[in-house]
């Protein structure tokens, strides 16, 4: 989460800096508008790339959690099976003693 805030802060700073640089540069209005549009498209593309990377990272984390959960479930099922066997053995021992 902290990395996302830093990334958004950097992207915001770049956007503001680029916009101010373009607005204060001496150029025709049409050139300035084109530069602003180009910078906007660049920022949009950078944002899409960052979002895609974040989505991939989250997907990998979720898959890792799923795998761990499945392993824990399998381990718990095995322990339950062992304990059932132990319980049956104890029942058999008690029957033979009584």
C-alpha positions as CSV (number, residue, x, y, z in Angstrom):
1,X,0.0,0.0,0.0
2,X,2.8,2.4,0.9
3,X,4.5,1.7,-2.5
4,X,1.3,2.6,-4.3
5,X,1.1,5.9,-2.5
6,X,4.6,6.7,-3.4
7,X,4.0,5.7,-7.0
8,X,0.9,7.9,-7.2
9,X,2.7,10.8,-5.6
10,X,5.6,10.5,-8.1
11,X,3.1,10.3,-11.1
12,X,1.2,13.3,-9.7
13,X,4.4,15.3,-9.3
14,X,5.5,14.5,-12.8
15,X,2.1,15.5,-14.2
16,X,2.1,18.8,-12.4
17,X,5.7,19.5,-13.4
18,X,5.1,18.7,-17.0
19,X,1.9,20.8,-17.2
20,X,3.6,23.8,-15.6
21,X,6.7,23.5,-17.8
22,X,4.5,23.4,-20.9
23,X,2.3,26.3,-19.8
24,X,5.2,28.6,-19.0
25,X,7.2,27.7,-22.1
26,X,6.9,30.2,-25.0
27,X,5.0,28.5,-27.8
28,X,1.8,28.9,-29.9
29,X,-1.5,27.8,-28.3
30,X,-1.9,24.9,-30.8
31,X,1.6,23.6,-30.0
32,X,1.0,23.9,-26.3
33,X,-2.3,22.0,-26.5
34,X,-0.6,19.3,-28.6
35,X,2.2,19.0,-26.0
36,X,-0.4,18.8,-23.2
37,X,-2.3,16.1,-25.0
38,X,0.9,14.2,-25.7
39,X,2.0,14.4,-22.0
40,X,-1.5,13.4,-21.0
41,X,-1.3,10.3,-23.2
42,X,2.1,9.5,-21.9
43,X,0.9,9.7,-18.3
44,X,-2.2,7.6,-19.2
45,X,0.1,4.9,-20.6
46,X,2.4,5.0,-17.6
47,X,-0.6,4.7,-15.3
48,X,-1.9,1.8,-17.3
49,X,1.5,0.0,-17.1
50,X,1.8,0.7,-13.4
51,X,-1.8,-0.6,-12.8
52,X,-1.1,-3.7,-14.9
53,X,2.0,-4.4,-12.8
54,X,0.2,-3.9,-9.6
55,X,-2.7,-6.2,-10.8
56,X,-0.2,-8.9,-11.7
57,X,1.5,-8.6,-8.3
58,X,-1.8,-8.9,-6.5
59,X,-2.8,-11.9,-8.6
60,X,0.4,-13.6,-7.8
61,X,-0.1,-12.9,-4.1
62,X,-3.6,-14.2,-4.1
63,X,-2.5,-17.4,-5.9
64,X,0.3,-17.9,-3.3
65,X,-2.3,-17.5,-0.5
66,X,-4.6,-20.0,-2.3
67,X,-1.7,-22.5,-2.5
68,X,-0.8,-22.1,1.1
69,X,-4.4,-22.5,2.2
70,X,-4.8,-25.7,0.1
71,X,-1.6,-27.0,1.7
72,X,-2.9,-26.2,5.2
73,X,-6.3,-27.9,4.4
74,X,-4.6,-31.0,3.1
75,X,-2.3,-31.1,6.2
76,X,-5.4,-30.6,8.5
77,X,-7.3,-33.4,6.7
78,X,-4.3,-35.7,7.1
79,X,-4.1,-34.9,10.9
80,X,-7.8,-35.6,11.3
81,X,-7.5,-38.9,9.5
82,X,-4.5,-39.9,11.8
83,X,-6.5,-38.9,14.9
84,X,-9.5,-40.9,13.7
85,X,-7.2,-43.9,13.3
86,X,-5.8,-43.3,16.8
87,X,-9.3,-43.0,18.2
88,X,-10.3,-46.3,16.6
89,X,-7.2,-48.0,18.0
90,X,-8.0,-46.7,21.4
91,X,-11.6,-48.0,21.1
92,X,-10.2,-51.4,20.1
93,X,-7.8,-51.5,23.1
94,X,-10.6,-50.5,25.5
95,X,-12.8,-53.3,24.1
96,X,-10.2,-55.9,24.6
97,X,-9.4,-54.7,28.2
98,X,-13.1,-54.6,29.2
